[in-house]
Amino acid sequence: MSYSDMIGVITITAAIICVIIALPLSIGLMRRMNRSDARPALPAGDIAARLERMEQGMEAIATEVERISEGQRFTTKMLSSRADSNERIAPSTT
């Protein structure tokens, strides 16, 4: 077998391998693209209503987080003032 014959065999073998690998991949990609196009789109009114509900929910969460943080600040202030008063009342042990 000569060098030019080997190049021809290698070229044909590479082309066959590429077809065997590329064909199923391209078919799968095509099916995935067709399936994603088949999803029904939500009407614009539904999207706006959902966004409005999400916005209201986020505002409620923000209000609750602020309330919780205010309670935490109050508790920390009370505990620190309590610790300060205990230090003033405690007799010195020197």
Residue pairs with C-beta under 8 A, 6 or more apart in sequence:
1 9
